[in-house]
Amino acid sequence: MDTNHKMAIVLSLLAICSNSFSKSAIIEKPDNTKKTPIKRVSFFPNNEQIEKGYILKNPCPICIGYDNTLYIGDVNYCVVYNYDKNGEYIKSFGKKGQGPEEYGAVHHLAAFKGGLALEDGENMRISIIDNKGKQTNSFKIFKSYSDIAISEDEKILVSPRRENHLIEILDNKGQIIGSLGEKLKFKNKHVALNEVFIQANSKGDIYVAWKYFPIVKKYSQRRGFEAEYDIDDQGIRELIKKNKSASDSVMKSNRISLMGIINCFFLSDNYFYVFLYGNDRARIVEYDYRGEKTAIYEIIDDLEKVIYISMGVIEKGYERTFYVVQAFPEAQVDIYKESH
């Protein structure tokens, strides 16, 4: 695992264990949004799957394929597992190495109709994999990325950690063919302050969410910047103050203490979702594309000292199934549904 990826995991651990904001802000009003309790109904890999060798040690962010199956990779074992929406094992591919269909580390996955893009930060390359798990293309990269996504026209979207551009657009040979947005400016120059999630959907929308600030921005390849949303939630305001204080300080070392704000982010064709910890119960908040809060899903399980790093959502009418990657204390994907 590369140094930057280790730093990102350390920062996430610190976040749980312990400026140009908003042009079209989500304004916090007296919150009458319906709160729906959700609970964990299952997880994977389960004990039976683990006995068969389907083991996660250091999971990468989850990815939902176009067929609504789930992909989760292991950074250390360099294997990608494919599960159905109920958490039943389908197939796996990859192994540790430097050759074709071998990976030094599985850091990020992004889905498109034909398969997946896989970022291997250890071997410094991105591989394109078809729906059968076979590699069809691979190219070298020369930067470290905080996240990747694939646009509706199958361009690869990356957020480089040490560049001013927020998003770089790559073709299928890894050439930079465009860029979108700029990083936020802070007195402190630590790269973690601009750690982001990138998500794209089939409508051509590209969303970027900051991990340590309550900001979500919307872009498109044709029009560029479209909207900015400030996630103003009372339960995270003290955490925001602490991060703002850290961002205003002069960096004195390679370490910085930040609190997780948007701990997980997911974009569908209808909504975007943010996973929030804070001073009250952990929750997944749903917003429509006008920035209106449409639902709050409160997790009723005890999540003290549990660290989540990513999530996916499958929508079926008004029903939601949430797949949340737990990195600590267990390496697994927890499935949450409405509590009846």
Secondary structure, 3 states (H helix, E strand, C coil): CCHHHHHHHHHHHHHHHCCCCCCCCECCCCCCCCEEEEEEEEEECCHHHHHCCCCCCCECCCEECCCCCEEEEECCCCCEEEECCCCCEEEEECEECCCCCEECCCCEEEEECCEEEEEECCCCEEEEEECCCCEEEEEECCCCEEEEEECCCCCEEEEECCCCEEEEEECCCCCEEEEEEECCCCCCCCHHHHCEEEEECCCCCEEEEECCCCEEEEEECCCEEEEEEEECCHHHHHHHHHHHHHHHCCCCCCCCCCCCCEEEEEECCCCEEEEECCCCCCEEEEECCCCCEEEEEEECCCCCCCEEEEEEEEEECCEEEEEEEEEECCCEEEEEEECC
